[in-house]
Amino acid sequence: MATGEKAGTWGDLTNTNWDIVEQIAGGYTTQALTDNDTVALAKNDGTTGATLATRVIKLTGTLSVGNAIVTVPDAALNWWLVNNAEGGSTYTVTFKTVGGTGVTWAAGVTGTKLLYNDGTNIVDASADFGSVAGSTTEIQYNNAGAFAGDSNLAWVAATGLNIGSQKELRLLDTTGGQYIGMKAASTTVDYTLTMPGGIATSNDQILTSTTGGVLSWVDNSGGTSWQAVVTGTTKTAVAGEGYFIDTTSNVCTLTLPAGTLGDEVSVIDYAGTFDTNNLTVGRNGSDKIEGSAADLTVSIERAAFTLVFTDSTQGWLLKDK
């Protein structure tokens, strides 16, 4: 410093000025809230530690009497990441300019917002920059500090039938811009879905849920798994499968599996030859067929039917025929 009121002085004064610049570039501080009152943030000349001069501000405390307001000077044209960590659930927290309007966290709502002063009002830019306004959010990074994989994570404004401030989570394709979206339905209750502890243990498994929202992988038992055409003289059936039986050259015996409640086996006369070369549906052990301890003989051309297991009294019954 060659001229001016501090001519010839470097030392602590200039070092402090550099500290202030560093603080403005990326500082962090906490600011306690005051019950039913206004906290006015202001700049400090020549000293560090001013809340207004930091980039990240965490609002702390628990409101027990009334709402809290935090103001910044109208002329403080700047931007901040403001984290409302107020611990109560009854009162609101507002961040605004002295003479204008601002942004309010509703009672009981915490979270971080990206805010800036346009010279008149405080503006919430959270949605424009991909943050989640008004909620607590956790995002998982890999060890390199980036999102794992080749997709981008983005939050977009609600559209269509979404209500209020609901948001949609989108995984974006980095090449074509297509995405997979997931968003909350309109609901009056909060709930959590707990994912399984690992991937499916076999192909074609599906996710099922308990009433508590705990998801797990189970084998897909819905529908019929149709098999290749059977031309041999014998075949052992499996529950949940369907069989095209071709008796053009010979008769066939289809042996049923050991039945449990709800098991199904379906059969179709593939070549329309059951009338000449019959199909025999064989029992498994003591399981009955239509209440009888005897095998079932099918001799009707183009027959098609499904057997479903009930219990030890009736055994396998015709579901359709």
Summary of the structure (lengths in Angstrom):
residues: 321
radius of gyration: 35.6
end to end distance: 101.6
largest distance: 117.0
contacts: 846
relative contact order: 0.06
helix: 7%
strand: 35%
